[in-house]
């Protein structure tokens, strides 16, 4: 496979470490899984994430500009992603 993969190529983590990075960058900031993150006994989690745990390829996960991307991401206002292009300093 050419590197980086062509935009739109399906992405599936090849190991737990790769998934953990994706989870930290996407799932941890997505409103679709916020209810489950707040209460692990709550079954209202992200179905995409649940299916991936079962080993199913997700159409919503694909390569974009050389990095994994989730088409169904919805920013969680309670846990926003910090912009990597913005210089922020804790003073």
ZANU-89147 format. One record per atom (N, C-alpha, C, O): residue in one letter; atom name; x, y, z. Coordinates in Angstrom, 3 decimals. Layout:
<recs>
a;CA;X;Y;Z
...
</recs>
This chain:
<recs>
x;N;0.835;-1.171;0.000
x;CA;0.000;0.000;0.000
x;C;0.884;1.240;0.000
x;O;1.887;1.305;0.711
x;N;0.499;2.214;-0.801
x;CA;1.229;3.478;-0.851
x;C;1.023;4.233;0.462
x;O;0.002;4.091;1.136
x;N;2.020;5.030;0.793
x;CA;1.893;5.816;2.012
x;C;2.019;7.287;1.681
x;O;2.927;7.631;0.924
x;N;1.205;8.164;2.170
x;CA;0.035;7.850;2.981
x;C;-1.083;7.269;2.119
x;O;-1.110;7.480;0.906
x;N;-1.998;6.544;2.741
x;CA;-3.118;5.982;1.987
x;C;-3.929;7.080;1.314
x;O;-4.000;8.206;1.806
x;N;-4.525;6.747;0.209
x;CA;-5.349;7.686;-0.548
x;C;-6.532;8.140;0.317
x;O;-7.115;7.338;1.046
x;N;-6.880;9.428;0.232
x;CA;-8.037;9.943;0.966
x;C;-9.265;9.097;0.652
x;O;-9.522;8.767;-0.506
x;N;-10.014;8.753;1.680
x;CA;-11.219;7.944;1.527
x;C;-10.992;6.465;1.722
x;O;-11.955;5.703;1.801
x;N;-9.729;6.031;1.803
x;CA;-9.430;4.621;2.059
x;C;-9.896;4.273;3.462
x;O;-9.599;5.015;4.398
x;N;-10.619;3.163;3.644
x;CA;-11.081;2.792;4.992
x;C;-9.909;2.660;5.970
x;O;-8.832;2.188;5.608
x;N;-10.138;3.077;7.193
x;CA;-9.136;2.956;8.246
x;C;-9.674;2.063;9.344
x;O;-10.836;2.170;9.737
x;N;-8.824;1.185;9.834
x;CA;-9.146;0.335;10.990
x;C;-7.860;0.218;11.789
x;O;-6.811;-0.074;11.215
x;N;-7.912;0.436;13.095
x;CA;-6.682;0.334;13.890
x;C;-6.123;-1.083;13.826
x;O;-6.865;-2.063;13.879
x;N;-4.805;-1.170;13.710
x;CA;-4.172;-2.484;13.612
x;C;-3.799;-3.046;14.977
x;O;-3.482;-4.229;15.098
x;N;-3.837;-2.194;16.014
x;CA;-3.511;-2.672;17.361
x;C;-4.089;-1.702;18.392
x;O;-4.620;-0.649;18.038
x;N;-3.981;-2.061;19.644
x;CA;-4.570;-1.255;20.718
x;C;-3.904;0.111;20.838
x;O;-4.573;1.097;21.146
x;N;-2.603;0.182;20.601
x;CA;-1.897;1.454;20.700
x;C;-2.398;2.424;19.638
x;O;-2.629;3.599;19.922
x;N;-2.563;1.934;18.430
x;CA;-3.075;2.783;17.348
x;C;-4.501;3.242;17.659
x;O;-4.849;4.399;17.423
x;N;-5.322;2.336;18.188
x;CA;-6.686;2.719;18.550
x;C;-6.689;3.742;19.676
x;O;-7.472;4.691;19.642
x;N;-5.832;3.566;20.669
x;CA;-5.787;4.502;21.800
x;C;-5.496;5.927;21.335
x;O;-6.073;6.880;21.860
x;N;-4.608;6.079;20.358
x;CA;-4.318;7.401;19.813
x;C;-5.529;7.995;19.115
x;O;-5.825;9.178;19.282
x;N;-6.234;7.181;18.334
x;CA;-7.438;7.635;17.644
x;C;-8.515;8.006;18.657
x;O;-9.168;9.041;18.524
x;N;-8.695;7.170;19.656
x;CA;-9.692;7.411;20.696
x;C;-9.407;8.730;21.427
x;O;-10.326;9.504;21.694
x;N;-8.152;8.976;21.743
x;CA;-7.784;10.202;22.459
x;C;-8.003;11.446;21.600
x;O;-8.369;12.501;22.116
x;N;-7.781;11.324;20.302
x;CA;-7.905;12.482;19.415
x;C;-9.319;12.708;18.902
x;O;-9.685;13.848;18.619
x;N;-10.112;11.677;18.775
x;CA;-11.449;11.793;18.200
x;C;-12.540;11.450;19.218
x;O;-13.303;12.323;19.631
x;N;-12.611;10.201;19.613
x;CA;-13.725;9.704;20.431
x;C;-13.850;10.444;21.760
x;O;-14.958;10.708;22.226
x;N;-12.723;10.775;22.362
x;CA;-12.743;11.451;23.662
x;C;-13.317;12.866;23.587
x;O;-13.641;13.459;24.616
x;N;-13.443;13.406;22.375
x;CA;-13.958;14.765;22.196
x;C;-15.260;14.793;21.417
x;O;-15.694;15.851;20.960
x;N;-15.888;13.625;21.265
x;CA;-17.091;13.526;20.441
x;C;-18.347;13.435;21.307
x;O;-18.398;12.667;22.268
x;N;-19.342;14.217;20.959
x;CA;-20.590;14.219;21.732
x;C;-21.350;12.901;21.582
x;O;-22.192;12.586;22.423
x;N;-21.074;12.126;20.535
x;CA;-21.793;10.866;20.320
x;C;-21.481;9.828;21.395
x;O;-22.268;8.907;21.612
x;N;-20.340;9.970;22.067
x;CA;-19.972;9.015;23.108
x;C;-19.905;9.663;24.493
x;O;-19.468;9.026;25.451
x;N;-20.331;10.912;24.605
x;CA;-20.227;11.652;25.870
x;C;-21.025;11.000;26.993
x;O;-20.539;10.924;28.121
x;N;-22.238;10.530;26.711
x;CA;-23.065;9.926;27.761
x;C;-22.392;8.684;28.328
x;O;-22.451;8.445;29.534
x;N;-21.754;7.893;27.472
x;CA;-21.071;6.691;27.938
x;C;-19.817;7.054;28.737
x;O;-19.530;6.420;29.752
x;N;-19.067;8.068;28.288
x;CA;-17.869;8.487;29.032
x;C;-18.235;8.992;30.413
x;O;-17.486;8.783;31.367
x;N;-19.394;9.665;30.536
x;CA;-19.822;10.199;31.824
x;C;-20.308;9.111;32.766
x;O;-20.171;9.241;33.983
x;N;-20.875;8.041;32.222
x;CA;-21.434;6.952;33.025
x;C;-21.243;5.647;32.268
x;O;-22.013;5.338;31.359
x;N;-20.225;4.883;32.634
x;CA;-19.879;3.660;31.903
x;C;-21.014;2.623;31.901
x;O;-21.001;1.708;31.078
x;N;-21.984;2.751;32.798
x;CA;-23.125;1.827;32.806
x;C;-24.208;2.277;31.826
x;O;-25.167;1.548;31.576
x;N;-24.049;3.480;31.276
x;CA;-25.000;4.019;30.316
x;C;-24.767;3.346;28.961
x;O;-23.634;3.307;28.481
x;N;-25.806;2.828;28.352
x;CA;-25.677;2.140;27.074
x;C;-25.843;3.066;25.883
x;O;-25.937;2.592;24.751
x;N;-25.882;4.378;26.106
x;CA;-26.070;5.337;25.024
x;C;-24.753;5.791;24.413
x;O;-24.586;6.969;24.100
x;N;-23.822;4.869;24.242
x;CA;-22.533;5.208;23.655
x;C;-22.591;5.229;22.143
x;O;-23.640;4.988;21.547
x;N;-21.478;5.513;21.540
x;CA;-21.351;5.582;20.086
x;C;-21.397;4.180;19.488
x;O;-20.576;3.329;19.828
x;N;-22.353;3.944;18.603
x;CA;-22.480;2.625;17.968
x;C;-21.291;2.327;17.054
x;O;-20.905;1.169;16.896
x;N;-20.721;3.345;16.464
x;CA;-19.543;3.148;15.606
x;C;-18.399;2.590;16.442
x;O;-17.739;1.629;16.047
x;N;-18.176;3.193;17.583
x;CA;-17.116;2.752;18.485
x;C;-17.396;1.356;19.010
x;O;-16.488;0.529;19.081
x;N;-18.634;1.083;19.376
x;CA;-19.001;-0.245;19.877
x;C;-18.773;-1.322;18.814
x;O;-18.262;-2.399;19.120
x;N;-19.150;-1.033;17.571
x;CA;-18.956;-1.997;16.484
x;C;-17.470;-2.219;16.218
x;O;-17.058;-3.336;15.904
x;N;-16.673;-1.181;16.339
x;CA;-15.232;-1.329;16.142
x;C;-14.628;-2.236;17.210
x;O;-13.735;-3.032;16.921
x;N;-15.115;-2.116;18.444
x;CA;-14.653;-3.020;19.513
x;C;-14.974;-4.471;19.182
x;O;-14.273;-5.382;19.622
x;N;-16.035;-4.686;18.404
x;CA;-16.384;-6.040;17.979
x;C;-15.568;-6.479;16.762
x;O;-15.733;-7.600;16.280
x;N;-14.689;-5.606;16.263
x;CA;-13.831;-5.942;15.136
x;C;-14.427;-5.669;13.773
x;O;-13.910;-6.147;12.763
x;N;-15.514;-4.903;13.726
x;CA;-16.176;-4.598;12.463
x;C;-15.577;-3.342;11.831
x;O;-15.370;-2.338;12.512
x;N;-15.301;-3.402;10.527
x;CA;-14.794;-2.236;9.796
x;C;-15.876;-1.160;9.761
x;O;-17.037;-1.456;9.477
x;N;-15.506;0.070;10.046
x;CA;-16.457;1.172;10.083
x;C;-16.320;2.067;8.858
x;O;-15.233;2.574;8.581
x;N;-17.399;2.264;8.128
x;CA;-17.384;3.135;6.950
x;C;-17.104;4.585;7.344
x;O;-16.597;5.359;6.533
x;N;-17.427;4.954;8.576
x;CA;-17.216;6.335;9.035
x;C;-15.743;6.630;9.307
x;O;-15.356;7.793;9.422
x;N;-14.922;5.590;9.409
x;CA;-13.498;5.772;9.676
x;C;-12.725;5.600;8.382
x;O;-12.800;4.553;7.739
x;N;-11.982;6.629;8.004
x;CA;-11.211;6.559;6.768
x;C;-10.007;7.501;6.852
x;O;-9.913;8.344;7.743
x;N;-9.095;7.330;5.901
x;CA;-7.904;8.168;5.836
x;C;-8.251;9.501;5.187
x;O;-9.008;9.561;4.218
x;N;-7.686;10.563;5.739
x;CA;-7.846;11.899;5.171
x;C;-6.574;12.687;5.462
x;O;-6.211;12.881;6.622
x;N;-5.908;13.133;4.423
x;CA;-4.660;13.887;4.546
x;C;-3.629;13.153;5.390
x;O;-2.920;13.766;6.187
x;N;-3.547;11.829;5.213
x;CA;-2.532;11.022;5.886
x;C;-2.821;10.666;7.329
x;O;-1.946;10.153;8.026
x;N;-4.036;10.931;7.790
x;CA;-4.385;10.625;9.178
x;C;-5.786;10.012;9.236
x;O;-6.621;10.299;8.378
x;N;-6.052;9.169;10.241
x;CA;-7.396;8.623;10.385
x;C;-8.399;9.722;10.695
x;O;-8.078;10.694;11.379
x;N;-9.603;9.563;10.193
x;CA;-10.639;10.571;10.328
x;C;-11.967;9.874;10.613
x;O;-12.192;8.762;10.136
x;N;-12.844;10.506;11.378
x;CA;-14.185;9.976;11.631
x;C;-15.206;10.924;11.013
x;O;-15.297;12.089;11.399
x;N;-15.970;10.418;10.055
x;CA;-16.965;11.234;9.359
x;C;-18.135;11.626;10.263
x;O;-18.825;12.605;9.980
x;N;-18.367;10.889;11.330
x;CA;-19.510;11.148;12.213
x;C;-19.132;11.924;13.468
x;O;-19.931;12.019;14.399
x;N;-17.931;12.476;13.504
x;CA;-17.489;13.236;14.668
x;C;-18.393;14.442;14.891
x;O;-18.736;15.161;13.953
x;N;-18.769;14.650;16.143
x;CA;-19.572;15.803;16.541
x;C;-18.928;16.380;17.795
x;O;-18.940;15.743;18.848
x;N;-18.374;17.567;17.693
x;CA;-17.621;18.179;18.786
x;C;-18.447;18.259;20.061
x;O;-19.571;18.761;20.057
x;N;-17.881;17.761;21.145
x;CA;-18.523;17.803;22.459
x;C;-18.163;19.130;23.121
x;O;-17.005;19.330;23.490
x;N;-19.126;20.045;23.281
x;CA;-18.811;21.350;23.875
x;C;-18.242;21.249;25.285
x;O;-17.529;22.150;25.728
x;N;-18.545;20.176;25.988
x;CA;-18.022;20.007;27.344
x;C;-16.567;19.535;27.335
x;O;-15.886;19.616;28.357
x;N;-16.091;19.047;26.202
x;CA;-14.728;18.529;26.096
x;C;-14.182;18.841;24.697
x;O;-13.925;17.918;23.924
x;N;-14.002;20.123;24.358
x;CA;-13.606;20.498;22.997
x;C;-12.167;20.098;22.675
x;O;-11.322;19.946;23.557
x;N;-11.930;19.937;21.391
x;CA;-10.580;19.667;20.897
x;C;-9.847;21.001;20.840
x;O;-10.388;21.993;20.353
x;N;-8.643;21.021;21.328
x;CA;-7.845;22.241;21.237
x;C;-7.277;22.349;19.838
x;O;-6.798;21.358;19.285
x;N;-7.322;23.507;19.273
x;CA;-6.823;23.738;17.916
x;C;-5.296;23.628;17.900
x;O;-4.618;24.373;18.608
x;N;-4.747;22.699;17.095
x;CA;-3.278;22.561;17.046
x;C;-2.598;23.734;16.344
x;O;-1.379;23.882;16.430
x;N;-3.371;24.567;15.653
x;CA;-2.789;25.704;14.927
x;C;-2.795;26.976;15.768
x;O;-2.241;27.994;15.354
x;N;-3.405;26.929;16.920
x;CA;-3.489;28.098;17.783
x;C;-2.430;28.003;18.876
x;O;-2.336;26.998;19.582
x;N;-1.653;29.040;19.001
x;CA;-0.656;29.050;20.074
x;C;-1.355;29.427;21.365
x;O;-1.881;30.531;21.507
x;N;-1.352;28.497;22.299
x;CA;-1.969;28.756;23.595
x;C;-0.906;28.635;24.667
x;O;-0.039;27.763;24.617
x;N;-0.991;29.513;25.622
x;CA;-0.013;29.476;26.710
x;C;-0.745;29.590;28.035
x;O;-1.628;30.431;28.207
x;N;-0.366;28.739;28.958
x;CA;-0.881;28.838;30.317
x;C;0.016;29.824;31.053
x;O;1.221;29.610;31.190
x;N;-0.580;30.884;31.513
x;CA;0.208;31.902;32.205
x;C;-0.060;31.846;33.675
x;O;0.510;32.626;34.437
</recs>
